[in-house]
């Protein structure tokens, strides 16, 4: 027993010394990483931890009066219809906007992947420009473009005789959510196109050349080569796009602020208004309650992220099998 304890102690000292030796050897790497780690700790990990703490408090966020209420905020959240309506709108965004983005972006990516198209880089830049434009700026500009008061869209539709009078796209509860969805799809369409283009670049050209030798047409190349080879990437792109679509706060806040009559109030806008701008909707700011909503939403997004990791691994296995075949 004594020899065993001595062996374990020596192994521990060796392991500890090895760890510190490796850290000292890579000290410059850790030194250069230090600013990023400090910033991540201040602006990512610290707010996350404090949000969980605040979610157990009855606190407005504007006074020093805090009351520990345990899980009461979560119990109230479960029975809050406004929360579930906002939660449902966020996932309606995903259900409607994600398929549209995926299909349109795939079609455009296939066209721009054609090496015979000389102006492909120009079109790629054109489609990607809205992505690099600030969402708040896009939202504000689109409110003028879609305005019923001499907005260019209404003027064009009336000029073509398609509508007899201007449409209040953002002021009508029946059209506001769909209008914001359309703007969100247009703005972020370019990033999904880049995902597809990157996936298309991985398909070996020799497959297409061999199929052409066998007499395959364009549709057969798409049906039997492109689509099967893209399937593993499709799973990842779907999840990346869905995850990004859940975070549409900036565009919604800039265009409608969740209105009219909560018609476009998605979950992020609900959290923001509950925590910081509840007076705009006739309530009192409740940072603790909003933190509970944020933590609940964060857990849902985390589950989606874990699903993304699982699907990515499965997709890699499927692609490896396809390549080997």
TABELGI-V915881 format. One line per field, one symbol per residue. phi: phi as a letter, one per 30 degrees, with the letter a starting at -180 (. if undefined). psi: psi as a letter, one per 20 degrees, with the letter a starting at -180 (. if undefined). burial: 1 if it has 24 or more other C-alpha atoms within 12 Angstrom, else 0. A space follows every 50 residues. Layout:
phi=???
psi=???
burial=???
This chain:
phi=.ddddddddddddddddddddddddcdddddddeedddddddcbdddddd dddddcccbdjcbddbbdciceddddddccddddddddddddeddddddd ddddddddddddddddddceddddddddeddddedddedddddddcddci ddddddddddidbdbecdecccedcdddddeddddddcedddddeddddd dddeddddddddddjddddddddcbdddddeededdddddddddddcced ddddcbhicdhidcdddddedddddbbdddcibcebdddddddddddddd ddddddddddddddddddddddddd
psi=hghghhgggghggggghhghggghhkhhghghigghhgghggifgghggh ghghijqnphiiriopppjcjhhhghghjohhghghghhghhgghghghg gggghgghgggiioiiohjghghggghighgipphgggggghhhhjpink qhghggghhijhqhqqpngiiphhigghghgggggggjhhhhhhggghhh iiophhgggghhhjjpaghhgggiggghhighhhgghghgggghhimkgg hghhgikiaqljhjnrhhhggghhghkhhhkkappnhgghhggggghhgg hhghghhggghgghhhgghhgghh.
burial=00000000000000000000000000000000000000000000000000 11111111111000000000001100100001111110111111011111 11011111111110000000000100110110001101110110111100 00110000000000011111100001111111111111111111111011 00100001000000000000110011111111111111111111111111 11111111100111111111111111110000001111111111111100 1000000100110010001000000
